[in-house]
């Protein structure tokens, strides 16, 4: 029993570190921007910093290919150990990095380089965790086990938000700009040590390839249909979380004519509920069928997202709370069973590589751009609820792709 618990925690803890470190940079961007990109226009500096944040997403497909190869040829735990180290080292280095005033443009260049390395790492960690957890699961618990990888990811984002909030509450504004911003980055080392200890006891056998071709070559030659099918199936998965939980606070406080008070508090509370629901949704997939739960979540999102946006547009505190709770339930249904579905799509010897290409392509294309697209839609159309149309369109694509997804053959 304890070995199973440790396996699940070890698989999830890396995702906590990955997304904690990745998200902390975004939360601290307003403070970091003048320290590394000084500009007379603060908005220009902030845009430059968010550009560095987005650059990490561009490196995710490369991370998926690199760590997919490691996991498929050298074993899942080897990829897990390397990826967590590859995130921890640049994170600590960012916390120690001299600023523009000390090193000039070299500081900004190093910050970009470290961020790109983080992007490679995050592109491999989650995929390795998904395959490791699903393959280690009992046959009737693959949905539950796989969901812990996403639990770790959402938990890491939530933890990053909490740590930044606590740090800002303990030091003055001046101290935060002086040294306080470094603290959340340096604390990532604690998670790394804990994760390495957990993963040190894990062992698996390298997955022998059925021929001498590289996993990437085999995927491109024989499994691209499956990759494209998964990309379509994950369209709403890739955007739903970013729209409903990452972009939503800015929408409620900066875009609506009647800003909603305590929007960040509402978002934090509903994200915590989402965190608790993800494993339950994975377990529901084990009981009821993975695609049945996924299709229910996708279909319901298509039906309710527009009315919920119209209600949120009224500026009501109650509307934000209810909508956040509904989004938490539906996003959990879309996320929880997805790892098991992904693992079913490819044979073991190319599983990490195949999932890595599909997952990181759709997250890079749709997930990283979702806040920008939603803001552009509102600006272009003048319709505050126009992002709902975007989500509905993606939901239709995902629904059709899930309905036509071939029956599992590999897990």
C-alpha positions in Angstrom: 0.0 0.0 0.0 2.8 2.4 1.0 4.7 1.7 -2.2 1.6 2.6 -4.3 1.1 5.8 -2.4 4.8 6.7 -2.8 4.6 6.0 -6.5 1.6 8.3 -6.9 3.3 11.1 -4.9 6.6 10.7 -6.7 4.8 10.9 -10.0 2.9 14.0 -9.0 5.6 16.0 -7.0 7.7 16.7 -10.1 4.6 18.3 -11.7 4.2 20.4 -8.6 7.8 21.7 -8.9 7.6 22.2 -12.7 4.4 24.3 -12.6 5.3 26.1 -9.3 8.6 27.3 -10.9 7.0 28.0 -14.2 4.1 30.0 -12.7 6.1 31.9 -10.2 7.8 33.7 -13.0 4.4 34.9 -14.4 3.2 36.0 -10.9 6.3 38.0 -10.4 6.5 39.5 -13.9 5.4 43.0 -12.9 8.3 43.1 -10.3 10.9 41.4 -12.5 10.3 43.5 -15.6 12.0 46.7 -14.5 14.9 44.8 -13.0 15.9 43.0 -16.2 14.2 45.0 -18.9 14.4 48.7 -17.8 12.4 50.9 -20.1 10.9 54.4 -19.9 7.5 52.8 -20.6 6.7 50.3 -17.8 4.2 48.6 -20.1 6.9 47.9 -22.7 9.1 46.3 -20.0 6.2 44.2 -18.8 5.4 43.0 -22.4 9.1 42.1 -22.8 8.9 40.0 -19.6 5.7 38.3 -20.6 7.4 37.6 -23.9 10.1 35.7 -22.0 7.3 33.9 -20.2 5.7 32.9 -23.5 9.1 31.8 -24.9 9.0 28.9 -22.4 6.0 27.6 -24.1 7.8 27.6 -27.5 10.4 25.2 -26.1 7.8 22.7 -24.8 7.7 20.6 -28.0 11.4 20.2 -27.9 11.2 19.1 -24.3 8.6 16.6 -25.3 10.8 15.1 -28.0 14.0 15.0 -25.9 12.4 13.5 -22.7 10.1 11.3 -24.8 13.2 9.7 -26.3 14.8 9.3 -22.8 11.7 7.8 -21.4 11.0 5.4 -24.3 14.6 4.2 -24.6 16.1 4.6 -21.0 13.0 4.3 -18.9 10.3 6.4 -17.4 12.0 7.1 -14.0 15.2 8.3 -15.8 13.2 10.9 -17.6 11.5 11.9 -14.3 14.8 12.3 -12.5 16.4 14.3 -15.3 13.4 16.6 -15.9 13.0 17.6 -12.3 16.7 18.5 -12.0 16.5 20.4 -15.3 13.8 22.6 -13.8 15.3 23.0 -10.4 18.7 24.2 -11.5 17.6 27.2 -13.7 15.0 28.1 -11.1 17.5 28.5 -8.3 19.8 30.3 -10.8 17.1 32.8 -11.6 16.8 33.4 -7.8 20.5 34.2 -7.7 20.8 36.1 -11.0 22.2 39.6 -11.0 19.9 42.3 -12.4 20.3 44.7 -15.3 21.9 47.3 -13.0 24.6 44.9 -12.0 25.4 43.0 -15.3 23.6 45.0 -17.9 22.2 43.3 -21.0 23.9 40.0 -20.0 21.5 39.6 -17.1 18.5 39.8 -19.5 20.1 37.3 -21.9 20.8 34.9 -19.0 17.2 35.2 -17.8 15.9 34.3 -21.3 18.3 31.4 -21.5 17.3 30.0 -18.1 13.6 30.4 -19.0 14.1 28.5 -22.3 15.7 25.6 -20.3 12.7 25.6 -18.0 10.5 25.4 -21.1 12.3 22.3 -22.3 11.9 20.7 -18.9 8.2 21.4 -18.4 7.6 20.0 -21.9 9.0 16.6 -20.8 8.1 16.3 -17.1 4.3 16.1 -17.3 4.4 13.6 -20.2 6.9 11.3 -18.3 4.7 11.6 -15.2 1.5 10.7 -17.1 3.0 7.6 -18.7 4.8 6.5 -15.5 1.7 6.8 -13.4 -0.7 5.1 -15.9 1.7 2.2 -16.5 2.2 1.7 -12.7 -1.5 1.7 -12.0 -3.7 -1.4 -11.4 -5.8 -2.1 -14.4 -9.0 -0.6 -12.9 -7.3 2.6 -11.5 -5.4 4.0 -14.5 -7.7 7.1 -14.6 -7.1 7.8 -10.9 -3.3 7.3 -11.1 -2.9 9.3 -14.2 -4.9 12.2 -12.8 -2.3 12.8 -10.1 0.1 14.2 -12.8 -2.5 17.0 -13.5 -3.2 17.3 -9.8 0.4 18.1 -9.4 0.4 20.7 -12.2 -2.6 22.6 -10.9 -1.3 22.2 -7.3 2.0 23.7 -8.4 0.4 26.8 -9.9 -1.8 27.2 -6.8 1.3 26.8 -4.5 3.2 29.4 -6.6 0.4 31.9 -6.1 0.2 31.3 -2.4 4.0 31.6 -1.9 4.1 34.9 -3.9 1.2 36.3 -1.9 2.8 35.3 1.4 6.1 36.8 0.4 4.5 40.1 -0.6 2.6 40.2 2.7 5.8 39.7 4.7 8.1 42.3 3.1 7.7 45.9 2.0 7.2 46.9 -1.6 10.8 48.2 -1.7 12.2 45.0 -0.2 10.2 42.9 -2.7 11.9 44.7 -5.6 15.3 44.5 -3.8 15.4 40.8 -2.7 11.9 39.5 -1.9 11.2 38.4 -5.5 14.1 35.9 -5.2 12.6 34.0 -2.3 9.9 32.1 -4.2 12.5 30.9 -6.8 14.9 29.8 -4.1 12.2 27.9 -2.3 11.7 25.7 -5.4 14.9 23.9 -4.3 13.0 22.5 -1.3 10.5 20.9 -3.5 13.3 19.5 -5.7 15.0 17.8 -2.7 11.7 16.3 -1.6 11.0 15.1 -5.2 14.4 13.6 -5.7 14.2 11.7 -2.5 10.8 10.3 -3.5 12.0 9.3 -6.9 15.3 7.9 -5.8 13.5 4.6 -4.8 11.7 4.3 -8.1 12.9 1.9 -10.7 11.7 0.7 -14.1 13.1 -1.2 -17.0 14.0 0.6 -20.2 11.3 0.0 -22.8 12.9 -2.0 -25.6 12.1 -0.7 -29.1 10.8 -3.2 -31.6 13.3 -2.0 -34.2 16.4 0.2 -34.4 14.5 3.4 -35.4 14.4 6.4 -33.1 11.0 6.8 -31.3 10.5 10.1 -33.0 11.0 8.6 -36.5 8.6 5.8 -35.7 5.9 8.2 -34.5 6.3 10.4 -37.6 6.2 7.4 -39.9 3.5 5.2 -38.3 1.5 7.2 -35.7 0.9 10.7 -37.0 -2.7 10.0 -37.5 -3.0 9.2 -33.8 -1.1 12.4 -32.9 -3.4 14.6 -35.0 -6.5 12.9 -33.6 -5.3 13.6 -30.1 -4.5 17.2 -30.9 -8.1 17.6 -32.0 -9.4 15.8 -28.9 -7.4 18.0 -26.6 -8.5 21.4 -28.1 -10.8 22.3 -25.2 -8.5 20.6 -22.7 -5.7 22.9 -23.8 -7.7 26.1 -23.5 -10.4 25.6 -20.9 -8.1 25.8 -17.8 -6.2 28.9 -19.2 -9.4 30.8 -20.0 -11.4 29.8 -16.9 -8.7 30.1 -14.3 -5.6 31.9 -15.6 -7.2 34.6 -17.7 -10.5 34.9 -15.8 -9.3 37.2 -12.9 -7.9 39.7 -15.4 -11.2 39.6 -17.4 -13.2 40.1 -14.2 -11.1 43.0 -12.9 -9.7 44.8 -15.9 -12.0 44.2 -18.8 -15.6 44.1 -17.4 -17.2 47.6 -17.1 -18.3 46.6 -13.6 -15.2 44.9 -12.1 -15.9 42.1 -9.7 -14.5 42.5 -6.2 -12.2 39.8 -4.8 -11.9 38.1 -8.2 -8.4 36.8 -7.3 -9.8 35.3 -4.0 -12.6 33.6 -5.9 -10.2 32.2 -8.5 -7.9 30.8 -5.8 -10.8 29.2 -4.0 -12.3 27.6 -7.1 -8.9 26.5 -8.3 -8.5 24.7 -5.0 -11.8 22.9 -5.6 -10.6 22.0 -9.1 -7.5 20.5 -7.5 -9.7 18.3 -5.3 -12.0 17.2 -8.1 -9.3 16.1 -10.6 -8.6 12.8 -8.9 -12.3 12.2 -8.4 -12.9 12.7 -12.1 -10.0 10.3 -12.9 -11.7 7.7 -10.6 -15.0 8.4 -12.2 -13.4 7.5 -15.5 -12.2 4.2 -14.1 -15.8 3.5 -13.0 -17.8 4.9 -15.9 -15.4 5.0 -18.8 -12.8 7.6 -19.6 -14.4 8.9 -22.8 -17.9 9.0 -21.2 -16.7 11.3 -18.5 -14.7 13.4 -21.0 -17.6 13.7 -23.4 -19.9 14.7 -20.6 -17.5 17.5 -19.5 -16.9 18.8 -23.0 -20.6 18.7 -24.0 -21.7 20.4 -20.8 -19.1 23.1 -21.3 -20.4 23.8 -24.8 -23.9 24.2 -23.4 -23.3 26.4 -20.3 -20.2 28.5 -21.1 -22.1 31.3 -23.0 -24.8 31.8 -20.4 -22.2 31.8 -17.6 -20.2 34.5 -19.5 -23.3 36.6 -19.9 -24.0 36.3 -16.1 -20.4 37.1 -15.3 -20.7 40.2 -17.5 -23.2 41.7 -15.0 -20.3 42.2 -12.5 -22.1 40.2 -9.8 -19.9 38.6 -7.1 -22.4 35.7 -6.9 -22.1 35.1 -10.7 -18.3 34.9 -10.4 -18.5 32.4 -7.6 -21.2 30.1 -9.3 -19.4 30.3 -12.6 -16.1 29.4 -11.0 -17.6 26.4 -9.3 -19.2 25.2 -12.5 -16.0 25.6 -14.4 -14.1 23.7 -11.7 -16.5 20.7 -12.0 -16.4 20.7 -15.9 -12.6 21.3 -16.2 -12.0 18.5 -13.8 -14.1 16.2 -15.9 -12.0 17.2 -19.0 -8.7 16.9 -17.2 -9.0 14.0 -14.8 -9.5 11.1 -17.3 -7.3 12.6 -20.1 -4.0 11.0 -19.0 -5.5 7.5 -19.3 -6.9 8.3 -22.8 -3.5 9.6 -23.9 -1.6 6.5 -22.7 -4.1 4.3 -24.6 -3.2 5.9 -27.9 0.3 4.7 -28.4 2.3 1.5 -27.9 4.7 1.5 -24.9 8.0 1.9 -26.9 6.9 5.2 -28.4 4.3 6.3 -25.9 6.2 9.2 -24.3 7.3 10.5 -27.7 3.8 10.3 -29.2 2.1 11.9 -26.3 4.8 14.5 -26.0 4.4 15.7 -29.6 0.6 15.8 -29.4 0.3 17.3 -25.9 2.9 20.0 -26.3 1.8 21.0 -29.8 -1.8 21.7 -28.7 -0.7 23.3 -25.4 1.7 25.6 -27.2 -0.7 26.5 -30.0 -3.9 26.9 -28.0 -3.1 26.9 -24.3 -0.3 29.5 -24.3 -2.2 31.8 -26.6 -5.7 31.5 -25.0 -5.5 34.7 -22.8 -4.3 36.7 -25.8 -6.9 35.3 -28.2 -9.8 36.0 -25.7 -8.6 39.6 -25.1 -8.3 40.1 -28.9 -11.8 38.7 -29.5 -13.3 41.2 -27.1 -11.3 44.1 -28.5 -12.2 43.2 -32.1 -15.9 42.4 -31.6 -16.9 44.5 -28.7 -18.7 41.5 -27.3 -17.7 40.7 -23.7 -19.0 37.2 -24.1 -17.1 36.5 -27.4 -14.5 34.2 -25.7 -17.4 31.8 -25.0 -17.9 31.3 -28.8 -14.2 30.4 -29.0 -14.6 27.7 -26.3 -17.8 26.4 -27.9 -16.0 26.0 -31.2 -13.1 24.1 -29.6 -15.6 22.0 -27.6 -17.3 20.9 -30.8 -13.9 19.9 -32.3 -12.9 18.0 -29.2 -16.3 16.3 -28.9 -16.2 15.0 -32.5 -12.6 13.8 -32.1 -13.3 12.0 -28.8 -16.4 10.3 -30.3 -14.3 9.0 -33.3 -11.2 8.1 -31.3 -10.2 4.5 -32.0 -10.8 2.0 -29.2 -7.8 1.5 -26.9 -5.3 -1.1 -28.1 -2.2 -0.5 -26.1 -3.0 -0.2 -22.3 
